[in-house]
């Protein structure tokens, strides 16, 4: 029995077409036959501003990618995903009513933009990859801290104080990916923890590792299961002690660990145990780390023999194949 392309269910075409940009969809499938043309006509579209030659109906656009000046979004009533590159939200009074994903790259955000984003009731996934440090002032947001529905948050440039303040307005957060660049001189205000967060990726620069553990990780994320930390120069003993204390007392549910830190090591001082790489390595061969199935590897810096980078990772658990003789 021969099956023709047009015999496939319309729902299958919709599922396939979701993976194509609008120009790819038209160039690849248009004018094949009347049935597929009809499916394309009723499909939700993904539009990029780099392809201006595509004629489309705004209410059919599902995903929009803008690399130029912002356009009027009021007619895009069904848009789910919006990506702005070198563009901002200055011309918007409110976000599209169905928007669940927002990505902003290579631009600056005003306080009005921040207010618009974090007061949106529909946004689930927010990615802010900005030119400048994101400064947050609680006074710009409404009093109700349970208003935001953001579950996935990425910010590439923010102070430790500001992310702590901001987290109090994202109480439904599950995934956090941040790059911390320093800490403000003002005191850090402690708030309640966010138990919904189970995955955290943190790049830490200009913050000592013990402060990162004691004033941030141990307080706000009690249910972390996947933890990734990338930091710069640390004191090896203070680093190991802080990490062991963090995992013992605060982050008891971590199943997957990925830590990268940089030490200064003088390899010529072989008689000094504090600077001996084997001594450091042996700290990660104790029962504490064996129980957590972690393995430490070291890599010397190519440019400076006195600098070494540590990679501490959870080993992948090998799934034993079930025997065909077992009942």
C-alpha positions as CSV (number, residue, x, y, z in Angstrom):
1,X,0.0,0.0,0.0
2,X,1.4,3.3,-1.1
3,X,1.1,6.3,1.2
4,X,1.4,9.8,-0.2
5,X,2.8,12.8,1.7
6,X,-0.5,14.5,1.8
7,X,-2.0,11.5,3.5
8,X,-0.2,12.2,6.8
9,X,-2.3,13.7,9.5
10,X,-2.5,17.5,9.7
11,X,-1.3,17.4,13.4
12,X,1.9,15.7,12.3
13,X,2.6,18.5,9.9
14,X,2.0,21.0,12.6
15,X,4.5,19.2,14.9
16,X,7.1,19.1,12.1
17,X,6.7,22.7,11.1
18,X,7.2,23.9,14.7
19,X,11.0,23.2,14.1
20,X,11.3,25.6,11.1
21,X,11.7,29.3,10.8
22,X,9.0,30.8,8.5
23,X,11.4,31.4,5.6
24,X,12.6,27.8,5.9
25,X,9.1,26.5,6.0
26,X,8.0,28.4,2.9
27,X,11.1,27.6,0.9
28,X,11.0,23.9,1.8
29,X,7.3,23.0,1.7
30,X,5.4,25.7,-0.2
31,X,3.8,24.8,-3.6
32,X,4.2,21.0,-3.1
33,X,0.5,20.5,-3.3
34,X,-2.7,22.3,-2.2
35,X,-3.1,20.2,1.0
36,X,0.4,21.2,2.4
37,X,-0.1,24.8,1.3
38,X,-3.3,24.8,3.4
39,X,-1.5,23.4,6.4
40,X,1.2,26.0,6.1
41,X,-1.4,28.8,5.8
42,X,-2.9,27.7,9.2
43,X,0.5,27.0,10.9
44,X,2.0,29.1,13.7
45,X,5.1,30.8,12.4
46,X,8.6,31.6,13.7
47,X,9.8,34.9,12.3
48,X,13.2,36.5,12.2
49,X,13.6,40.2,11.4
50,X,16.6,39.2,9.1
51,X,14.1,37.7,6.6
52,X,12.0,40.7,5.7
53,X,10.7,39.2,2.5
54,X,8.3,36.8,4.2
55,X,4.7,38.0,4.2
56,X,2.9,36.8,7.3
57,X,-0.2,37.5,9.5
58,X,1.0,38.7,13.0
59,X,-1.6,36.6,14.9
60,X,-0.1,33.5,13.4
61,X,3.4,34.2,14.6
62,X,4.5,31.9,17.5
63,X,8.2,32.9,17.8
64,X,9.8,36.2,16.9
65,X,13.5,36.9,16.6
66,X,14.4,40.6,16.3
67,X,17.9,41.8,15.4
68,X,17.0,45.4,14.6
69,X,14.9,48.2,16.0
70,X,11.8,46.9,17.8
71,X,8.6,46.7,16.0
72,X,5.0,47.1,17.2
73,X,4.1,43.9,19.0
74,X,0.5,44.7,19.8
75,X,-0.7,42.6,16.8
76,X,1.3,39.5,17.8
77,X,-1.4,38.3,20.1
78,X,-0.3,34.6,20.0
79,X,3.4,35.0,20.3
80,X,5.0,32.6,22.8
81,X,8.8,33.3,22.4
82,X,10.5,36.6,21.8
83,X,14.3,37.1,21.3
84,X,15.7,40.6,21.1
85,X,19.3,41.1,20.0
86,X,20.7,44.6,20.3
87,X,17.1,45.7,20.8
88,X,15.1,46.6,23.9
89,X,11.6,46.9,25.3
90,X,11.5,50.7,25.5
91,X,8.5,51.0,23.1
92,X,6.4,48.5,24.9
93,X,3.7,49.3,27.5
94,X,3.0,45.6,28.2
95,X,4.3,42.3,26.9
96,X,2.2,40.2,24.5
97,X,-0.5,38.3,26.4
98,X,0.7,34.8,25.6
99,X,4.4,35.4,25.9
100,X,6.2,32.7,28.0
101,X,9.8,33.0,26.9
102,X,11.9,36.2,26.6
103,X,15.6,36.4,25.7
104,X,17.4,39.7,25.5
105,X,21.0,39.9,24.3
106,X,23.7,42.5,23.7
107,X,21.7,45.5,25.0
108,X,20.9,47.5,28.1
109,X,17.8,47.4,30.2
110,X,16.1,50.4,31.9
111,X,14.3,50.2,35.2
112,X,11.0,50.3,33.2
113,X,12.2,47.3,31.2
114,X,13.0,45.3,34.4
115,X,9.6,46.2,35.9
116,X,7.9,45.1,32.7
117,X,9.7,41.7,32.8
118,X,9.3,40.8,36.4
119,X,5.7,41.9,36.7
120,X,4.6,39.8,33.7
121,X,2.2,37.1,34.8
122,X,2.9,34.9,31.7
123,X,6.7,34.7,31.5
124,X,8.2,31.4,32.5
125,X,11.6,31.5,30.9
126,X,13.7,34.7,31.1
127,X,17.3,35.0,29.7
128,X,19.1,38.3,30.2
129,X,22.5,38.4,28.5
130,X,23.3,42.1,28.8
131,X,26.0,44.6,28.1
132,X,26.0,46.0,31.6
133,X,25.4,45.0,35.2
134,X,21.8,44.5,36.0
135,X,20.9,46.7,39.0
136,X,17.8,45.8,40.9
137,X,15.8,48.1,43.2
138,X,12.8,46.4,45.0
139,X,10.9,49.7,45.0
140,X,10.3,49.5,41.2
141,X,8.2,46.3,41.6
142,X,4.7,45.9,43.0
143,X,4.4,44.8,46.6
144,X,3.0,41.3,45.8
145,X,6.0,39.0,45.6
146,X,4.0,36.0,44.4
147,X,3.0,37.7,41.2
148,X,5.8,36.4,39.0
149,X,5.6,33.0,37.4
150,X,9.2,32.8,36.2
151,X,10.6,29.3,36.6
152,X,13.8,29.6,34.5
153,X,16.1,32.6,34.9
154,X,19.4,33.4,33.3
155,X,21.4,36.7,34.1
156,X,24.9,37.1,32.9
157,X,26.0,40.2,34.9
158,X,24.7,41.0,38.4
159,X,26.0,41.7,42.0
160,X,25.4,39.2,44.8
161,X,23.2,41.8,46.7
162,X,21.0,42.4,43.7
163,X,20.3,38.8,42.8
164,X,19.3,38.1,46.5
165,X,16.9,41.0,46.3
166,X,15.5,39.9,43.0
167,X,15.0,36.2,44.1
168,X,12.3,37.4,46.5
169,X,10.2,38.2,43.5
170,X,10.7,34.9,41.7
171,X,9.2,32.5,44.3
172,X,8.4,29.8,41.7
173,X,11.9,29.6,40.3
174,X,13.2,26.1,39.4
175,X,16.4,26.8,37.4
176,X,18.9,29.7,38.0
177,X,21.9,30.5,35.8
178,X,23.8,33.5,37.0
179,X,27.2,35.2,36.6
180,X,28.1,37.1,39.8
181,X,30.6,39.9,39.5
182,X,31.4,41.2,43.0
183,X,29.4,42.2,46.0
184,X,28.1,45.6,47.1
185,X,29.6,47.2,50.2
186,X,26.1,47.5,51.8
187,X,25.1,44.7,54.0
188,X,23.3,41.7,52.6
189,X,19.7,41.4,53.7
190,X,18.7,37.8,54.4
191,X,15.4,36.6,53.1
192,X,13.5,33.3,53.2
193,X,14.8,30.4,51.1
194,X,13.5,29.4,47.7
195,X,12.8,25.6,48.0
196,X,11.6,25.3,44.4
197,X,15.1,25.7,42.9
198,X,16.6,22.4,42.1
199,X,19.3,23.4,39.5
200,X,21.8,26.2,39.9
201,X,24.7,27.2,37.6
202,X,26.9,30.0,39.1
203,X,29.9,31.8,37.7
204,X,31.5,33.7,40.6
205,X,34.0,36.5,40.1
206,X,35.2,38.9,42.8
207,X,33.5,37.0,45.6
208,X,35.3,34.8,48.1
209,X,34.2,31.2,48.0
210,X,33.3,31.1,51.7
211,X,31.0,34.1,51.3
212,X,29.4,32.6,48.3
213,X,28.7,29.4,50.4
214,X,27.7,31.0,53.7
215,X,25.7,34.0,52.5
216,X,24.1,32.7,49.4
217,X,24.1,29.0,48.6
218,X,23.5,27.7,52.1
219,X,20.6,30.1,52.8
220,X,18.5,30.2,49.7
221,X,18.7,26.8,47.9
222,X,18.0,24.0,50.4
223,X,16.7,21.6,47.7
224,X,19.4,21.9,45.1
225,X,20.0,18.6,43.2
226,X,22.3,19.8,40.4
227,X,25.0,22.3,41.4
228,X,27.6,23.9,39.0
229,X,30.0,26.5,40.3
230,X,32.8,28.1,38.3
231,X,35.1,30.4,40.3
232,X,38.5,32.0,40.0
233,X,41.4,32.0,42.5
234,X,40.7,30.3,45.9
235,X,42.7,29.2,48.9
236,X,42.6,25.4,48.5
237,X,42.1,24.6,52.2
238,X,39.4,27.2,52.7
239,X,37.8,26.1,49.5
240,X,37.6,22.4,50.4
241,X,36.5,23.1,54.0
242,X,33.7,25.5,52.8
243,X,32.5,23.1,50.2
244,X,32.4,20.1,52.5
245,X,30.6,22.1,55.2
246,X,28.1,23.4,52.5
247,X,27.2,19.8,51.3
248,X,27.1,18.4,54.8
249,X,25.0,21.1,56.6
250,X,22.9,22.9,53.9
251,X,22.8,21.2,50.5
252,X,22.0,17.7,51.5
253,X,20.1,16.7,48.3
254,X,22.8,17.4,45.7
255,X,23.1,14.5,43.3
256,X,25.1,16.1,40.5
257,X,28.1,18.3,41.2
258,X,30.3,20.2,38.8
259,X,32.8,22.5,40.4
260,X,35.7,24.4,38.8
261,X,38.2,26.5,40.8
262,X,41.7,27.9,40.3
263,X,44.6,27.5,42.7
264,X,48.1,29.1,42.8
265,X,50.5,26.3,43.2
266,X,54.3,26.4,43.3
267,X,55.4,23.0,42.0
268,X,59.0,23.5,43.0
269,X,58.0,23.3,46.7
270,X,57.6,19.5,46.8
271,X,58.3,19.4,50.5
272,X,55.5,21.7,51.4
273,X,52.4,19.7,51.8
274,X,50.1,22.7,51.6
275,X,51.4,23.4,48.0
276,X,51.8,19.8,46.9
277,X,49.3,18.8,44.3
278,X,49.2,15.2,45.7
279,X,48.2,16.5,49.1
280,X,45.3,18.5,47.6
281,X,44.3,15.6,45.5
282,X,44.2,13.3,48.5
283,X,41.6,15.6,50.1
284,X,39.1,14.4,47.5
285,X,39.8,10.7,48.0
286,X,38.3,10.6,51.5
287,X,35.1,8.7,52.4
288,X,33.2,12.0,52.2
289,X,33.8,12.4,48.4
290,X,33.7,8.6,47.6
291,X,30.2,8.5,49.2
292,X,29.2,11.3,46.8
293,X,30.7,9.5,43.8
294,X,32.9,12.6,43.0
295,X,36.2,12.7,41.2
296,X,38.8,15.5,41.1
297,X,41.1,16.2,38.2
298,X,43.7,18.9,37.8
299,X,45.0,20.8,34.8
300,X,48.1,23.0,34.7
301,X,47.8,26.4,33.1
302,X,49.7,26.5,29.8
303,X,50.9,30.1,30.4
304,X,51.8,29.9,34.0
305,X,53.1,26.7,35.7
306,X,52.2,28.0,39.1
307,X,48.4,28.1,38.3
308,X,46.3,24.9,38.4
309,X,42.6,24.5,37.8
310,X,40.6,21.9,39.7
311,X,37.6,20.1,38.2
312,X,35.4,18.3,40.7
313,X,32.6,16.3,39.1
314,X,30.1,13.6,39.9
315,X,30.9,10.4,38.1
316,X,28.3,9.0,35.8
317,X,26.6,6.0,37.4
318,X,26.9,3.0,35.2
319,X,23.6,1.3,34.7
320,X,24.0,-2.4,34.8
321,X,22.2,-4.3,32.0
322,X,19.6,-6.6,33.4
323,X,20.3,-10.3,32.9
324,X,17.9,-12.1,30.5
325,X,17.9,-15.0,32.9
326,X,16.4,-13.0,35.8
327,X,12.7,-13.3,36.3
